[in-house]
Amino acid sequence: MSEISCSSSVLVALLLLAQMRTLSAGFLNISAVLNSVFGLTDVLEIDYGQPLLRPSYDYVIVGAGPAGCVLANRLSEDPSKSVLLIEIGRGEIPMFSDPPLLGPTLASTSYNFGYQTEVQKHGCQGLRGKRCSWAHGRGVGGSSIINNVIYTRGNKRDYDSWARAGNPGWSWDEMLPYFKKVERANIRDFGDNGFHGKSGRLSVEDCPFRSKIATAFVKSAQEVGYPYLDYNAGDLIGVSFLQAHTLRGHRATGGNAYLKDIVHRPNLHIMTRSWATKVHLDPKTKEATGIDFVHARRTYSVQATREVILSAGAFESAKLLMLSGVGPAEHLKQHGIKVNQDLPVGEQVTEHGGVFGPVFVLQNDPDGLRSLEPLITISEFMRFKGGSGPLTSNSVESLMYVKSPVAEDPDPGLPDVEIMQAFVSFGFDSSPSSKFAYQLSDEVDEDYFRPLGNVRAFMYLPMLLKARARGQVRLKSTNPFHHPQFKYQYFEDERDVEALVYGILQAINVTSRPAFQKLGVELYANKVPGCKHLKFNTLDYWRCHVRTLTATFQHQVATCKMGPASDPEAVVDHRLRVHGIKRLRVADVGIIPDSPTGHTSAHSFVIGEKAADLIKEDN
């Protein structure tokens, strides 16, 4: 994702607020709104302190994504243990980060690394430069700051397969208690089914706002044969309303759920705006002893007397390992890096590709959601502060899981496509935020989405759960401030396209039911640029649509794959210890062995809880 030229979130927020209109005046007193509507603390960056750095800590954690935030909390519960958490980004600004519907705006700022893939041959043809956007959160809370607050654990079969592959302790039955430990759930239809926690730190709830489109979708999906179920109870094939990591509609992140209220702990130091550059490894003992990092243009070294834990995300943890001499030997030698341990770091990256669309228009307007502009008002922000209104939703309201005819796994209970129902399309956002956030080309934005401006429309987002593509994360150079290099090609296997086309057809079928007809719903027939030569609503057209409007959902995994030493692709063992290196672990979604059937935010939180227990047991 590219950044807006104005990289300051505060300035972007002020510009956003400046668009508000009051009933009595054409101009808005910004300072008055900031103080009276939001409160002064809401418009300031969350203060995680300015600690006086010690020369050594028991535990040094690199990265304050969800897993890192959980680890910092749990490991500092023991007042006799000192913990340092290093984060490259800054704290959240609640006024700006809390409303889920403003996620695309936030993803267009410096809270996102703005990573991109290499130029694509078979996908992302309608995106800027034919490159796919690989968003990666940068700040306390990591990607939970900029994601779509979708909370899905995935299928129980995922976890059981991890355990069978030589990772004891990671089966569904063993991981379910950790999920319940994470959650403080408020799910109206499934809250008492025994699968949800009630006293955890992360709020998981039904979205307070629910459009008529969502109820029509869930009802219609059931009519065509998809059962209504709790997709967080282990089985997925069916339909349900979204469960989100929000609290009364306000975004719940790793930072505000696990760190904000414990910054007073004297044994916990949090260093923001601090870029880890190297892990110290003793060549004789093969153990990690500390790290180097840069803060305010000054380099610091700190020791870890017990462990160094990398929780910087699938990309940054892999990059830091390679910069420290842990990775594929030949690749490290090409950059002149001394090899401390030859491991397949970054060799196996995969993710959930998808597609933007199909799009539908409504002849009736049941809720007045034609554009974002009417929601950027004082009254709507007041509704949001009270926990209601469209700003409490990320626009995705319900999910349907299907199994396509090209799915490889014969298990009928394992889906390969998830269909997200959103209550708007990109035409809803008249600002450049969505265009930049999702890397839409000028032609696609102008010709396909702009005609939907001020038109009541919505779209589906089919997502491929079991992609066949595999790629690599590589160092671009030995400069720790350079982005990694991503070698990954979508849709080299035609079956991945066919699975998504099947998802599109399922969405169209569901939307043809009577509940939608009452809303006056019609399929948006404007053809995507690049596909205009094809007859609309044919298989060939939708194949072209998938390759043009390719969606990436930022669920990259397996860069530091978990597995036994006998697994040639494994980087860490089942206790998340780096093979061949003592006192060094990786605890983030990079350890997930293969694409899960769920969004990875929930996985990141539960990996943090699991890792905390493993570390306590081993120390």
C-alpha positions in Angstrom: 0.0 0.0 0.0 1.3 3.4 -0.9 1.3 6.1 1.7 -0.5 9.4 1.2 1.9 12.2 0.8 0.9 13.5 4.2 2.3 10.8 6.4 1.3 12.3 9.8 -1.8 10.5 11.1 -2.7 13.6 13.1 -2.7 15.8 10.1 -4.7 13.3 8.1 -7.2 13.2 11.0 -7.5 16.9 11.1 -8.1 17.1 7.4 -10.8 14.4 7.8 -12.4 16.4 10.6 -12.2 19.6 8.6 -14.6 18.0 6.1 -17.3 17.9 8.7 -20.2 20.2 8.4 -22.4 21.5 11.2 -26.0 22.5 10.8 -25.4 26.0 11.9 -22.1 26.9 10.3 -20.0 26.1 7.2 -16.8 26.2 9.2 -15.8 23.9 12.1 -13.8 24.9 15.1 -11.3 21.9 15.0 -10.0 22.4 18.5 -13.5 22.5 20.0 -14.4 19.3 18.3 -11.3 17.6 19.4 -11.9 18.4 23.0 -15.7 18.3 23.2 -16.4 15.3 21.0 -13.4 13.1 21.4 -11.6 14.4 24.5 -8.0 15.6 24.4 -6.6 12.2 25.2 -8.3 10.6 22.2 -6.5 12.8 19.7 -3.1 12.2 21.2 -0.8 9.3 20.6 -1.1 6.7 23.4 1.9 7.3 25.6 3.8 4.1 26.4 6.4 6.0 28.3 10.0 7.1 27.8 11.9 4.5 29.8 15.5 4.9 31.0 17.1 2.0 29.1 18.8 -0.7 31.2 21.9 -2.5 29.9 20.1 -5.9 30.2 16.7 -7.4 30.6 15.5 -10.9 31.2 13.4 -10.9 28.0 13.8 -8.7 25.0 10.8 -8.8 22.6 11.1 -7.4 19.1 7.8 -6.2 17.7 4.6 -5.0 19.3 2.1 -6.8 17.1 -0.7 -8.7 18.8 1.6 -11.6 19.8 4.3 -9.2 21.1 1.8 -7.2 23.1 0.5 -10.4 24.7 4.0 -11.6 25.5 5.0 -8.3 27.0 1.9 -8.4 29.3 2.2 -12.1 30.3 6.0 -12.1 30.9 5.9 -9.0 33.0 3.2 -10.4 35.2 6.1 -11.7 37.3 7.6 -8.6 39.0 11.0 -10.3 39.3 11.3 -10.6 35.5 12.3 -7.5 33.5 10.9 -7.1 29.9 11.9 -4.8 27.1 9.5 -4.5 24.2 10.9 -2.8 21.0 8.5 -1.4 18.4 9.5 0.2 15.2 6.3 2.3 15.0 4.4 4.5 17.5 1.3 4.4 19.6 -2.2 4.6 18.3 -4.2 7.8 18.1 -7.6 6.6 19.3 -9.7 9.2 17.6 -8.2 8.1 14.3 -7.6 4.4 14.8 -10.8 3.4 16.7 -13.5 3.6 14.0 -13.2 0.4 12.0 -14.8 2.0 8.9 -11.8 4.4 8.6 -9.4 1.5 8.3 -8.5 2.2 4.7 -7.6 5.8 5.6 -5.3 4.5 8.4 -3.8 1.9 6.1 -2.7 4.8 3.8 -0.5 6.3 6.5 2.8 5.5 8.2 1.0 3.0 10.4 1.5 0.7 7.4 4.9 -0.4 6.0 3.5 -0.1 2.5 5.0 -3.3 1.2 4.4 -4.5 -2.4 5.1 -7.7 -4.2 7.1 -8.0 -7.4 5.3 -7.2 -10.7 2.6 -9.8 -11.2 2.1 -11.9 -14.4 -1.3 -13.5 -13.7 -3.0 -11.4 -11.0 -3.3 -7.8 -9.8 -3.5 -6.5 -13.4 -5.8 -3.7 -12.4 -3.7 -2.5 -9.5 -1.1 0.2 -9.6 2.1 -1.1 -11.3 0.6 -4.6 -11.4 1.9 -5.1 -8.0 -0.1 -6.5 -5.1 -0.3 -4.6 -1.8 1.1 -6.5 1.2 0.1 -4.3 4.1 1.9 -4.8 7.3 1.1 -2.9 10.5 3.7 -0.5 12.0 2.9 0.6 15.5 1.9 -0.7 18.9 -0.7 -3.3 18.0 0.9 -4.1 14.7 -1.6 -5.1 12.0 -4.5 -5.1 14.4 -4.3 -1.3 14.0 -5.0 -1.3 10.3 -6.8 -4.6 9.6 -10.5 -5.2 9.1 -11.1 -6.3 12.7 -12.3 -9.7 11.4 -11.9 -12.4 14.1 -11.8 -15.9 12.8 -9.9 -18.8 14.4 -10.1 -21.1 11.4 -11.0 -24.7 11.0 -10.2 -27.2 13.8 -8.7 -29.4 11.1 -5.9 -26.8 10.6 -4.6 -27.3 14.1 -5.0 -31.0 14.1 -2.8 -31.1 11.0 -0.1 -29.0 12.7 0.0 -31.5 15.5 0.1 -34.5 13.2 3.1 -32.9 11.4 5.2 -33.0 14.5 4.0 -30.1 16.5 2.6 -31.5 19.8 0.5 -29.1 21.8 -1.0 -27.3 18.8 -4.1 -29.5 18.1 -7.6 -27.9 18.2 -8.4 -29.3 21.6 -5.2 -28.0 23.0 -5.5 -24.6 21.4 -9.1 -24.0 22.3 -8.4 -23.1 25.9 -5.9 -20.4 24.7 -8.5 -18.9 22.4 -10.9 -18.8 25.3 -8.2 -17.2 27.5 -7.8 -14.4 24.9 -11.4 -13.5 24.6 -14.0 -11.5 26.4 -16.8 -12.5 24.0 -20.2 -10.9 23.5 -21.8 -13.0 20.8 -25.5 -12.9 20.9 -26.4 -16.2 19.1 -23.4 -18.3 20.1 -22.0 -16.8 23.3 -23.1 -19.6 25.5 -22.2 -22.6 23.4 -19.0 -23.3 25.4 -16.5 -22.2 22.7 -16.0 -18.6 23.9 -14.1 -17.0 26.7 -15.8 -14.4 28.9 -12.9 -12.9 30.9 -10.1 -12.4 28.5 -8.4 -9.2 27.5 -9.6 -9.0 23.9 -13.2 -8.0 23.3 -14.8 -10.1 20.6 -18.4 -9.1 19.6 -21.1 -8.8 17.0 -20.7 -5.6 15.1 -23.1 -3.1 16.7 -24.2 -1.9 13.3 -25.9 -4.4 10.9 -27.4 -3.4 7.6 -30.4 -5.0 5.9 -28.0 -6.4 3.3 -26.3 -8.6 6.0 -29.6 -10.0 7.2 -30.7 -10.7 3.6 -27.4 -12.4 2.9 -27.5 -14.7 5.9 -31.2 -15.6 5.3 -30.6 -16.2 1.6 -27.5 -18.3 2.2 -29.5 -20.6 4.4 -32.2 -20.9 1.7 -29.7 -22.2 -0.7 -28.4 -24.8 1.8 -25.7 -23.2 3.9 -26.3 -23.8 7.7 -26.2 -20.9 10.1 -23.3 -21.6 12.5 -20.6 -20.3 14.8 -17.6 -20.4 12.5 -15.3 -20.0 15.6 -16.5 -23.3 17.0 -14.2 -25.4 14.8 -16.4 -26.1 11.7 -16.8 -23.6 9.0 -18.9 -24.5 6.0 -22.0 -22.4 6.4 -22.9 -18.7 7.0 -22.8 -16.4 9.9 -22.7 -12.7 11.0 -19.2 -11.4 11.6 -17.4 -11.7 14.9 -15.1 -8.7 15.3 -12.3 -7.8 17.7 -14.0 -4.6 18.8 -15.3 -3.2 22.1 -18.7 -1.5 21.6 -17.7 -0.9 18.0 -14.3 0.5 18.8 -11.3 -1.2 17.4 -9.6 -3.6 19.9 -5.9 -4.0 19.2 -2.9 -5.6 20.8 -1.9 -2.3 22.3 -5.2 -1.2 23.9 -6.2 -4.7 25.0 -2.9 -5.9 26.5 -0.6 -2.9 27.1 -2.4 0.4 27.6 -3.3 -0.3 31.2 0.0 -1.9 32.4 2.5 0.7 31.3 3.0 1.5 34.9 4.7 -1.8 35.6 8.3 -0.9 36.6 9.7 -4.2 35.2 8.2 -3.4 31.7 9.9 -1.0 29.3 8.3 -0.2 25.9 10.5 1.6 23.3 8.5 2.9 20.4 10.0 4.3 17.2 12.9 1.9 17.7 14.2 -0.2 14.8 15.8 -3.5 15.7 18.8 -4.1 13.4 20.5 -7.3 14.6 20.3 -10.2 17.1 23.5 -10.8 18.9 24.5 -14.5 18.5 27.4 -16.1 20.4 29.2 -18.1 17.7 30.7 -20.6 20.3 27.6 -21.3 22.3 25.1 -20.8 19.5 22.8 -18.7 21.7 21.2 -15.3 21.4 22.5 -12.8 23.9 20.8 -9.5 23.0 19.9 -7.1 20.2 20.9 -3.8 18.5 18.4 -1.2 17.7 18.2 2.4 16.5 16.2 5.0 18.3 16.3 8.8 17.5 19.2 8.2 15.2 21.3 6.6 17.9 22.3 2.9 18.1 21.7 1.0 21.3 22.7 -2.5 22.4 20.9 -4.4 25.1 21.4 -7.9 26.6 18.8 -10.5 27.1 19.8 -12.7 30.1 17.0 -15.3 29.4 15.6 -15.0 25.8 15.3 -12.9 22.7 11.8 -13.2 21.2 11.0 -12.1 17.7 7.4 -11.0 17.3 7.9 -8.5 14.5 5.6 -10.3 12.0 6.0 -12.7 9.1 8.2 -10.3 7.2 10.2 -8.4 9.8 11.1 -11.4 12.0 12.4 -13.3 8.9 14.4 -10.2 7.8 16.0 -9.8 11.2 16.9 -13.5 11.4 18.6 -13.3 8.0 20.4 -10.0 8.9 21.7 -11.8 12.0 23.1 -14.8 10.0 20.2 -17.2 10.4 18.7 -18.2 7.1 19.4 -19.9 3.8 23.2 -20.1 3.6 23.6 -19.3 -0.1 21.4 -16.3 0.1 23.3 -14.9 3.2 26.6 -15.5 1.5 25.5 -13.5 -1.5 25.1 -10.5 0.8 28.3 -11.1 2.6 26.6 -12.1 5.9 28.3 -14.7 8.1 26.2 -17.8 8.4 25.4 -18.7 12.0 22.7 -21.2 11.2 21.6 -22.5 7.8 17.8 -22.5 8.0 15.0 -22.1 5.4 14.0 -18.6 6.7 11.6 -16.9 4.2 11.6 -19.9 1.9 7.9 -20.8 2.3 5.6 -17.8 2.2 1.9 -18.2 1.3 -1.2 -16.1 1.8 -4.9 -15.7 1.0 -5.4 -14.2 -2.4 -8.9 -13.0 -3.3 -10.9 -10.7 -5.5 -12.8 -7.4 -5.2 -16.4 -8.2 -6.4 -18.9 -8.9 -7.6 -20.6 -5.6 -7.0 -24.3 -5.0 -6.7 -26.4 -1.9 -6.8 -29.7 -1.3 -4.9 -32.6 0.5 -6.5 -33.9 1.1 -3.0 -31.8 2.8 -0.3 -32.8 1.2 3.0 -30.1 2.9 5.1 -28.8 6.0 3.4 -25.3 4.6 2.9 -24.5 6.1 -0.5 -21.2 7.7 0.5 -18.8 8.1 3.3 -19.2 11.9 3.5 -22.5 12.0 5.5 -20.8 9.8 8.1 -17.9 12.2 8.7 -20.1 14.5 10.8 -20.2 15.4 14.5 -23.5 13.5 15.0 -22.1 10.3 13.4 -18.9 10.5 15.5 -21.1 11.0 18.6 -23.0 7.9 17.7 -19.8 6.1 17.2 -18.5 7.2 20.6 -21.7 5.8 22.1 -21.1 2.4 20.4 -23.6 2.6 17.5 -23.8 3.6 13.8 -22.0 2.5 10.7 -18.6 3.7 11.9 -18.5 0.8 14.3 -18.3 -1.6 11.4 -15.4 -2.2 9.0 -18.2 -2.7 6.3 -17.7 -6.6 6.3 -20.8 -7.9 8.1 -21.1 -11.6 7.4 -19.1 -14.6 6.1 -19.9 -17.6 4.1 -17.6 -20.6 3.8 -17.8 -22.8 0.7 -15.9 -25.8 -0.8 -15.2 -25.4 -4.5 -15.0 -28.3 -7.0 -11.3 -27.7 -7.4 -10.4 -28.1 -3.7 -7.6 -30.5 -3.2 -8.4 -31.8 0.3 -11.1 -34.4 0.1 -12.4 -33.6 3.6 -15.9 -32.3 3.0 -15.7 -30.2 6.2 -12.6 -28.2 5.0 -13.6 -25.1 2.9 -11.3 -23.5 0.4 -13.1 -20.2 -0.2 -14.5 -17.6 2.2 -17.0 -15.1 0.9 -17.1 -11.8 2.8 -20.2 -9.6 2.4 -19.5 -5.9 2.7 -22.3 -3.3 2.9 -20.5 -0.8 0.6 -18.2 -0.8 -2.5 -15.1 1.4 -3.0 -17.3 3.9 -4.7 -18.6 4.7 -1.2 -15.3 6.5 -0.4 -15.0 9.8 -2.4 -11.5 10.4 -0.9 -8.3 8.9 -2.3 -7.9 6.7 0.8 -9.4 3.4 -0.6 -7.7 3.9 -3.9 -4.3 4.2 -2.2 -5.0 1.6 0.4 -5.9 -1.1 -2.1 -3.5 0.1 -4.9 -6.3 0.6 -7.4 -5.0 1.8 -10.8 -6.3 5.2 -11.9 -8.1 3.5 -14.8 -9.9 1.0 -12.6 -10.7 3.6 -10.0 -12.1 6.1 -12.5 -13.9 3.7 -14.9 -15.2 1.0 -12.5 -15.6 2.4 -9.0 -16.1 6.2 -9.5 -19.4 5.7 -11.4 -20.7 4.2 -8.1 -20.1 7.4 -6.2 -23.3 8.4 -4.4 -25.0 5.2 -5.6 -26.2 2.7 -3.0 -24.0 -0.3 -3.8 -22.3 -3.2 -2.0 -19.8 -5.9 -2.9 -18.5 -9.3 -2.0 -14.9 -10.3 -1.3 -14.2 -13.9 -2.1 -11.0 -15.1 -0.4 -8.9 -18.1 -1.3 -8.2 -20.1 1.8 -5.9 -22.7 0.4 -3.8 -21.1 -2.2 -1.4 -23.2 -4.2 1.1 -20.4 -4.7 4.4 -20.4 -2.7 6.9 -17.7 -2.6 10.0 -16.3 -0.9 10.9 -13.4 1.3 14.5 -12.2 0.6 16.9 -9.5 1.8 17.2 -6.6 -0.6 20.5 -5.7 1.0 22.3 -5.7 4.3 20.8 -2.3 5.1 18.3 -3.1 7.9 16.2 -0.1 6.9 15.5 -1.5 3.4 12.2 -3.3 2.8 12.5 -7.1 2.2 12.1 -8.4 -1.3 9.0 -10.4 -2.1 9.0 -13.1 -4.7 5.5 -14.3 -5.0 3.2 -14.8 -8.0 -0.6 -15.2 -7.7 -2.6 -17.5 -9.9 0.2 -19.4 -11.6 -2.1 -22.4 -10.9 -5.4 -21.9 -12.8 -7.3 -23.8 -10.1 -6.8 -20.9 -7.7 -8.7 -18.7 -10.2 -11.4 -21.3 -10.6 -11.9 -21.5 -6.9 -12.5 -17.8 -6.7 -14.8 -17.8 -9.7 -16.8 -20.5 -7.9 -17.0 -18.2 -4.9 -18.3 -15.3 -7.2 -21.0 -17.6 -8.6 -22.1 -18.7 -5.1 -22.4 -15.0 -4.1 -24.4 -14.2 -7.2 -26.7 -17.2 -6.5 -27.3 -16.2 -2.9 -28.0 -12.6 -4.0 -30.7 -13.8 -6.4 -33.0 -14.9 -3.6 -36.3 -13.1 -2.6 -34.8 -11.3 0.4 -32.5 -9.4 -1.9 -35.2 -8.9 -4.6 -37.2 -7.0 -2.0 -34.3 -4.5 -1.7 -34.2 -4.0 -5.5 -30.7 -5.5 -5.9 -29.1 -5.8 -9.3 -25.7 -7.1 -10.4 -23.4 -4.1 -11.4 -22.8 -4.8 -15.1 -20.1 -2.2 -15.8 -17.1 -4.2 -17.0 -13.7 -3.9 -15.4 -11.0 -2.3 -17.6 -9.0 -5.1 -19.2 -12.1 -7.4 -19.4 -14.3 -5.3 -21.7 -13.8 -7.6 -24.7 -15.5 -10.4 -22.8 -19.2 -11.1 -22.5 -20.3 -10.0 -19.0 -21.3 -12.6 -16.4 -19.6 -15.5 -18.2 -17.0 -17.8 -16.7 -14.3 -16.2 -18.9 -15.4 -12.7 -17.8 -15.1 -13.6 -14.1 -11.8 -15.3 -14.6 -10.5 -12.0 -16.1 -12.2 -10.1 -13.3 -10.3 -12.2 -10.7 -7.0 -11.6 -12.4 -7.6 -7.9 -12.7 -9.2 -6.9 -9.4 -7.0 -9.3 -7.3 -7.4 -8.7 -3.6 -4.8 -9.4 -1.0 -5.9 -9.9 2.6 -2.5 -9.6 4.4 -2.5 -13.1 5.8 1.1 -14.1 4.9 2.4 -17.0 6.9 5.1 -19.7 7.0 8.2 -17.5 6.7 9.5 -19.0 9.9 7.6 -22.3 9.7 7.0 -24.4 12.8 8.0 -28.0 12.5 10.4 -30.7 13.8 14.1 -30.7 12.9 13.4 -33.5 10.4 11.2 -31.1 8.4 13.5 -29.5 5.8 11.1 -26.4 5.6 11.0 -25.8 9.4 12.7 -22.8 11.1 11.3 -23.2 14.7 10.2 -26.2 16.7 6.9 -26.8 18.4 8.0 -24.6 21.3 8.9 -21.9 18.9 12.6 -22.2 19.5 14.8 -21.5 16.5 16.4 -24.7 15.4 20.1 -24.8 16.3 20.1 -21.5 18.3 19.5 -21.3 22.0 17.5 -18.6 23.8 15.9 -17.4 20.5 12.3 -17.8 19.6 9.9 -16.6 17.0 6.3 -15.9 18.1 4.1 -14.4 15.4 2.1 -15.6 12.4 5.3 -16.4 10.5 5.5 -19.7 12.4 2.1 -21.0 11.0 3.0 -24.0 8.8 0.5 -23.3 6.0 -2.4 -21.0 5.1 -5.0 -21.4 7.8 -8.8 -21.2 7.0 -9.1 -18.0 8.9 -7.9 -14.4 9.2 -4.6 -14.3 11.0 -5.3 -11.7 13.7 -6.9 -14.2 16.0 -4.0 -16.5 15.4 -1.5 -13.8 16.4 -3.2 -13.2 19.7 -3.4 -16.9 20.6 0.2 -17.5 19.5 1.2 -14.8 22.0 -0.7 -16.5 24.8 0.7 -20.0 23.9 4.3 -18.7 23.6 4.1 -17.0 27.0 3.3 -20.3 28.7 6.0 -22.1 26.8 8.6 -19.5 27.8 7.5 -19.6 31.4 7.8 -23.3 31.5 11.3 -23.3 29.9 12.6 -20.6 32.2 
